[in-house]
Every structure is written in C-alpha cells, then in structure tokens.
C-alpha cells in the first residue's frame, strides 16, 4: 500500500524532458532514458532472464539484507527467485543504456542476486571492469557460473557482508555504483557514507527501490540533501545521484 500511494503521488508530480532545464540532465533523459533503439544486447538480456525463469536449480540462500517478502524458507528454486526479484525488462534495459551512455571504467554493484543487472552492466559496456558483491556465497557461485556460460568475462565476484568487503576494495574510485542489496534506511546510509570516498566528480550512484518502504524513502531524502550531492534523478524504482560540482543543486522526478 505504501508503494502504491507513493507511485500515484510520483505520477502526479514527475515530468519528462520538457520539464528539465539542465543540459546535462536533458541529454541524459533524451539520449539515454528515452533512447528507443533496439540494441542487440537486449536479446541476450532477455534470453538470460528466460533461462532463469525456467531453471529448477535450488539454492540454499543466506539472506543478509532485509529478507524476502515472498519466501519463508532458505532453500529456493531459481525460477521462483527470478519471478519475484529479477529486474523488470524496463529497468534491465535502462541499466544497459546507462552503461552504454556513460561508458564507465570501474563499476561496483552491491547485491549480485541472479545477475540480471550485472549482465546488463557487462553488456552495456564490455570494456568496463565490474565488481559485484553478494552476501550469499551459494547465490554468488550460481550466478558466476551462469554469467560465465553467457560469455561474460568482465565481472569480478566477491562474497561477504557489504560492510566487511567494502573496506577491502582496492579501487581508488568507481564511475558507477549500484546499491541493490540491503533495503533499509540505516544500511543504505551506512554504505552511502562508506563509498563516498570512492566517488569522483563524474561518478553516478544508483539506489534501487527508493520507495520499498518509508525508511528507504527517508534514506533517499537524506542522501539528496548531502552537501556533496548536486543532482538527483528520481525514476521511482531507482534514484540516481551525481556529484558534479559545476552544477547547481537540483532534484528531478522523471517518468520512464
């Protein structure tokens, strides 16, 4: 009910490119968000997700995040996980386009799961180096094997709790960081602060499920007000954060 009410509110106050006066955000919306080109990579993304939706493999899941709203047991069938948690086609394709548009060198993902978003990142810019962290070692092992069979070679898989793994990361900076693994206010703000030193002027932070709960929305509002944050774009299912010092602080709500 919370998400539904927030979505109705979002639909009333969000806009498209015609409500955007920042050239940087206008280009992002028109050339990336609303890019209608049917990329060859979309077929591979769709085929991978279709395989997951047919997979009867079982994973004994260790859940270090907020837990699942759909599962009551730790042993889960892959096809059922894919039905409830794998990215929607719209967000999967947008992730692909974002990486194709910005062409990041170093990417970090918090929360690998079945690798649908990871796959989109990898195909969006095959020249990038992607580090993905998953709290469940069995899920990580399954996904690493699955993406390897798809020919994905630019992803490094790390297991463990985010707060333990983040301090061990050797990269000085990341160009894109996708926060998608621990959907509560305190953890989201903790990882945001922990990874701020890894951001540079052109880094993009992407926060998943900013309307998952009241706490997640509160975390999003706190992040928007951080002094190092200049531009944010709320697409409802994701919150995008930029640190471009050449831009005045401004917040956008964009319909996809």
Secondary structure, 3 states (H helix, E strand, C coil): CHHHHHHHHHHHHCECHHHCCCHHHHHHHHHHHCCCCCCHHHHHHHHHHHHHHHCCCEEECCCCCCCCCCCCCCEEEHHHHHHHHCCCHHHHHHHHHHHHHHCCCEEEEECCCCCHHHHHHHHHCCCCEEEEEECCHHHHHHHHHHHHHCCCCCEEEEECCHHHHHHHCCCCCCCEEEECCCCCHHHHHHHHHHHHCCCCCCCEEEEECCCCCHHHHHHHHHHHCCCCCCEEEECCCEEEEECCCCCCCEEEEECC
